[in-house]
Amino acid sequence: MDLQQPHLDLARLPRAAALVARGLLVAFTLLVVLTAAARAAPPSDPPVPAPPPLAILQASPAASGGYAFIAPKLVGPTAKGAQGPEIVDGRGRPVWFSPVASEDEQATDFRVQSFRGRPVLTWWEGNSHEGPGHGQGYDYVADGSYRVIARVAAGNGLDADSHEFRLTARGTALITIYHTVPYDLSPLGGPADGKVYDAVVQEVDVAGGRVLFEWHSLDHVSLADSYQPLPRDPSAPYDYFHVNAVNPDGHGGLLISARHTWTVYDVDRDSGAVRWRLGGEHSDFALGDGVQFSWQHNPLPAGRDTLRIFDNASNGTPVLPASRVIWVRLDQARRTATLVRSLVHPAGLSAPSQGNAQQLGGGRTFVGWGQLGRVSEFDAQGGLLFDAQLPPGFDTYRAYRARWVGRPATRPAARLDGDGRTVHAVWNGATEVRRWIVLGGGAQRGRGHGLRTVAQAPWDGLDTAIEIPGGLARVRVVALDGRGRVLGGSAVTPVG
């Protein structure tokens, strides 16, 4: 449905003429909308539960533009509420929310990536019934209209885990997997008939699902390297490795992070051989002052011979007073690792689990504090520019900042409170809406007739509440962009 209209530059008209022109534009808008109502229209936006609010604690004008991408999930068996991928603007207003099907499911690693040269949304969704700290599910790719264009499964009879879904420039995805295998744990003081999680990394062709590369931790890393104690329950699998990230290293290999060995591994993409280790029991680099990290997440290349790492420094028992983001320079010839920079939240936040750090323009860094449900942005000098908090009972595995244009395949919806005096204009994911117009009227007097402008309001989040006068029998909401052009309109909705 094409609802575009001619553009008039009102700023160039005299005030009186501008008012007349604005009235003509509104009249034209309503005419187009009402005429289009008789044509075939996309389905109305389906109802969604209220997303978890992101409370803004600090916001500087110097903070980066764009949206925050989080995936709130419930923490603990008594927590209640909707969970799933969520886009939030700089004022904490939800823009898009896609709730998971049930409280047994979660979503993680929600972000903007590139697929076939276009920006897409990606995330993992599934359950964690088998054990805490990982999951079994699928990875999803959605286009700018929020339509899922790919669902990526692990290959070879395995299940995709919740920690990593990284798209590559060659049309593949890097994913993590936890696979339970029988294992003799008696040398470590455990049962001879014990079990262990084999950490698996796969590179999967997104279009065809073929596994192009597969790596197993048990083939390369000893259980003796782990800092994680054996589980108290002898029937539980031993999570000795705990893979939580895999990314291209920028030199043809892969960076694999193991939280429970305190090590980042650089792996040959062809043979699977470990080319070097950073940190842990068998580091191939001598660690300079301040480099030693523990229980880490999200190591990524950050410039020439430099890695950026989210150092949790805690698994519930702190190794350092606070979690931090560190930049480490590697000298491959001398095999030394030097601390370049360290970033700590001014509140001294310590994240016992999860977390990530994303590099933004101008030397800024966006940080997700994992289990704490906190997200922050820092300038190049480490100054805090933005700080926000999810409500108690929620956290987000990672958090990202990015620009995004969303044009839903659905049409807006008009939903009314029970008293019929407030209409809620809803268009989940529409990023270009700047103002809502409410059309209202009495009893139906023929298709598309009898409606007039009764209220309007600026966009105020996914659900914009607008007061309307009494005595209306039906209403419709119309979305306008920043130039006053019609983006879409809802169906005519009865009042009461």
N, C-alpha and C positions, 0 to 999 in steps of 0.2 A: 504494500500500500504506500504510494508516494504522497506524502503530505508536505512537500517542500513548497515554499512561497517566495515571491520576489523579495529582494532585499532593499530596504530603504535606509540610508544613513541619516538617522534622526538627529545626530549631533550637528549636522550641517544645515538644518532647517531652523527658521525663527521659532520661538517658543510656541506661539499660537498655532503656527502651521504644523509644528512637531506634534502637538496634542491631537490635532485633527488627523494627522497621518497615523499616529499611534492607534487612534480609535478605528481607523480604516483597516489597519493591520490586524487588530483583534477581530474585527468583523469578518475579515477575509479568512482568518484562522478558523473561526467558528463555522463559517460556510463550508470550508474544505472538510473539516472534521465531520460535520453532520452529513455531508454528501458521501464521505467515505464510509460512514456507518452502514450504508446499504450494501457495500461491497464485501467480498470475502475478506476476513481478517484473521491474523494469527490467534492462537489460543491466549486467553487471559493469563496473567501471571498467577501461578498457583500460590496458595497461602504458605508461608513459612513461619516457624516459631521465632520468637524474639532471639536474636543472636546474643551471645555474652557481650556486655559492654566493655569497651577499652577506655578506662579512665585516664585522661591526660593529666599528668602531674607537672609537666613542664614542656613548653613549646616556644622555641625562639624563632623569630622571622628568618634567621640564618639557616634553619634546618632545611634539608633537601625537600624538594617537591615530590609529588607522587603519593602513593598509598602504601599502607602497611599491609602485609600479607601474613596472616597468622592462621593457625588451625587449633582453636581452643578445644581441649579435651578434659573430661572429668578426672579429678584426682581423688582416689579413695572411694570406698563402697557407698558412703553416705552422700556423696556429692550428687546434685541434681541439676538438670538444665540441658539445653540443646548444645550439641557440639558438631564441629565440622569446619571446612574451609571458609574463611571469612576475609573480605577486603574492607579496610577501615581507612577513612580519610584522616587528615592531619588534626582534625578536631575531635576525633574519636567516634565519628558517626559511621555506622555500618553502610556499606555500599552494595555488597553482595554477600549472601550467606547460603551455603548448601548443606543443610543438616544431614548427618548420617542417618541410616535407617533405624537404628536402635541404640540403646545405651551400651550394648555389647560391642559396638563398633566404634572405631576412631578414625581420624584422618591426621596425617602428618606431612611434613616437608612440602607445604603449599607455597608456590612461588610462580613467577613469570620466567619462562625459558623460551628458547627459539626452536622451532620445528619447521623444516622445509622453508626456511627464510622468513618465517612470520612469528610474531610473539604469540605464545600460548600459555595457558594455565596448566600446571601439573601438580599432582599430589598422589599420595598413597592412601588407600582406604581399606580397612579390614578389621580383624579382631585380634586379640592377644590372649586367647583362651589357654594356649599351651604353657605360657609362662610370662612373667612380667618382663618389661624391657625390650620386647620385640613382638612381631606380629605375623599373621598370615593373611594375605590379601592380594590386591591388584594395584597397579599404578595407572593413573588416568591422565589423559591429555585432552584439554578442551580448547575450543577456538574462541574468537572474540565475541561470539554469540552464546557462549557457555554450553555449546553442544559438545559432548564427548566424541572426539574423532579417533581416539585410540585407547584401548585398554590393554595394558602390557602385563603379561603373566610370566612368572619364572618358568624356565624350561626343565626338561629332564625329570619331571614328576615332583618338583620342589615348589615351595610357596614363597612369593615375594614378601620380604620383610619391610618394616616400617621406617628404617633408618635412612635409606638413600634411594632417590630416583633422579638420576642425572642424565639428561639428554646430551648427546654429542653431535658434533658437526657432521658426522657421517651417517646420520639417521639411525643411530643405535641408542640404547639406554644402558646405563650402568646401575645395577641393583644389588642389594644385599639379601642374604638368605641365612636362616638358622636351620640346621638339619641335625636332628637327634640321631646319634649312632651309639651302639654298645661299645663300652671301653673299660679296660681293666684299670681301675683307679687305686688299686692296692699299693703301688709304689708311693702314692701321695697320702696314704692313710685312709683311703676310701674303699668301697666294696669292689671285689674282683669282677662282679657282674654289673658294674655301674654303667652310666651313660654320660655322654659329653655332647655339647653343641659343637658341631663342625661349622665354622664360619665360612660361608660360600659367597663368592662374588661372581656374578655373571654379566656379560655384555650381550644384550639381546637386540636383534633387529626389530625395530618398532613395527614396521609394516608387516613383516612375515612371521615374527615370533621365533625365528631360528636363533639358537644359542651360538654365538661366535667365539666366546671365550668363557672359561670356567676355572675358578681358582678355589682351592680348599686350604683352610688354615692348618689342618692336621697334617698336610703334606709338607709343611714348611716351618711350623712354629711348635715348639715343645710345650707341653702343659707346665713344665717346670719354670717357664718364663712368666707365669701369671702371678699377679698380686692379689687375685681374687681367692678367698678361702673356699674350700669345698662346701657345698650346701649342707645344711644341718639335716635335711631329709635325705637319707641315702638313696631313695628312689628317684630323686630329682636329677635332671641332667646338670653336669658341671659346665657353667658358662665361663670357660677359662679365657676366651679371647675377646668376645663381645665386639664384633665388627660394627662400626657406626658411621663409616664414611668411605666412599670410593670416588675418586676424581682423576681426570687426566693430570699428569704431572708437568705437562708442557714440553716434555722431551720424548714423547712416544711411549712412556710407561704410565703406570697407575699409582696413585697414592692411596694406601689403605690404612685406616685408623683402627687400632684395637684398644679400646678403653681399658680392658683388664690386664694388658701387658704394658701399658703406659708407653706404647711404641707406635710410630708412624713407619710404615713399610713402603719402599718404592719397589714396584714389581714390574718385571719385564712382561710386556703385553703379548709376546709370542710364546715364550717358554713357561711363563709363570714363576720363574726364579726370582727370589728376593735379591735385588741389586744392592740395597743398603737399608739399614735400620737407623732410626733416629729416636733416642730415648730408650727407657727400659733397661733390662738386664744385659743386653748385648748390643749397645749402640755402636755403630760404626763411626760415629763422630764423637770427639771429645767435647763435652758440653761445657760452654763457658758459664760465667756467673749469671745466675737468673734464668738459665735456659731450661733446667729440669722441670718437666711438666708431669701431671698425673691425672688419671681418669678423664682424659681429654676428648674433645669432639672437633669435627669439621676442619681438619687441616687442608689448606688450599695454597696453590702457588700465589705469591703476592709480589711479583717482580723478579728480576734476575737473581737466581740462586737464593730466593727468600721464600719462606713459608709463613703463613698466618695460621695460628692455632687457637682455638678456644680451650683454655686450660681451666678445667673445672676445679682442680686442686682439692677435690673433695668427692667422696662417695657417700656422704653423710657424716663422715669423720674428717674434718678439714686437715689437709696437708699444709696449706697456706691459709692465712686469715681470710682471703677473698679470692674469688675466681677472677680471671683476667684474660685479656686477649694479648697474645704475644706475637711478635714478628721475629723470626729466627733466620739469620743468614748462614748458608752452608758453603764452606770452602771445600770443594770436592778434592782438590789436590792435597791439601793439608789435613783433610778430614777433621775439621773443627766446626763447631756450631756456636754462633755468637748472637747474643740478644741485641736486637736493633731497637725495639720499642716495646713497651708494656702499657696496657690500658686497663685501669680498674675503675669501677663505678664509685663516685664520691661517697655513696652510702655503704661501701665495702660489701657489696652483695656476694654471697657464696651460694653457688648453684650445685647442689649435690648430684644432679643428673641433667642430661640434655644440654642444649645451647649451641649457638653458632655466631659467626661474625661475617659480615658482608662489607666489601669495600665499595664505597660510593664515590662520586666525583668530588674533586677538590680536597682529597685526602680525608674525607669523612668516613666514619665507620658506623654501620648499623649492627646492633647486637641484640640477639635473643637470649634471655637469661634462663631458658629452659624451664626447669621445675618451678621456678619462682613466678612464672607468668608475667614477667616484666620484659619490656622492649625499650631500647634506648638508641639514640644517635649521638655521636661525638664528633667534634671538629678535628682538624689535623693536629691540633695541640693537645687533644684529650679533653677539651671543654665539653660539658654536657649541653646539647642543643635540644634534645627531645627525650621525654621519659613518659612511659605509660604503663598501666597495670591492669591485668585481667582481674575479675572479682575472685574472692576466695572460692576454692573448689575447682579452679581451672588452671591449666598451664598450657603452653604451646611448645612443642618439641623444638622448632626453629621459628625464626621471624625474618622477614625480608622487607625491603623498601624498593618500590619500582613504580614507574609510570605505566598506565594501562588505560585503554579505551575499550569499554564494554558496550555492545549493542545487542541487547537480548533478542532472541527469536520470538519471544512472547510479546504481548501488548500489555500496557499498564492495567492495573486493577484499581477499582474504587470500592473500598470497604467501609461500612458505616458502624459507628457505635450503636448500642441498643437504643439510646435516646433519640437517634436520628439527627443530632445537632453537630456531629463531628464526622467528617469523611477522611479516610486514610488513603492517601495517594501512594501506591506501591508499584515500583518497577524494579525488580531485583536485578542489580548489576548494571543499570543504565547510568553511565558516567557523565553523559553530556547534558543531563537535565539541570536547568538552573531555576526554573519556575513552573509552578502548577497553576492551571486555571480550572476552576470548578464550574461546570454548566449545570443548571438545575431548572426544573419546571414542574408544572402540575400534571394532571392526568394526561395520558398519551393522546395526541391530536393528529396522528399520522406519523409515518416513519420519518425520523430525523427532524421533526418540527417541535416547536414549543419550548426549546431550551434556550436559556440566556445565561450570561455570566453572573454568578451569584457570589463568588469568592475567588481569591487567589492568594498564593503564598510562595516564598522562595523554597527551593528544594532544601530539605532538612534531614537527609538521611534516607535509608531504604524505605522507611515508613514515615511519610510527612503528614502529620495531623493538621487538618484545616477546619476551622469552625464555619458552619453554614447557617443561613437563616432558617427559621421554622416554616412549616407549611409546604415543603417541597414533597413531591411524590416520587421523583426520580432525579438522579444526578449522573454526571459523567466527569472524569478528570482528563485533562489534556496537558501533555508535557511539552515545554518549550525549552530551547537551548539558549545560550547566552546572547544570541542575536535575535531572539524572538521567533525563531522558526519552529514549526510544529515537528516534534519527534514521533509522537504517537498519541493515541487516545484510547481510553477504556471503553468497554461496553456500557450501555445505559443501565444503571443499577437502581432497583426500587429502593425507596427509603422506608425503613421500618419493616 
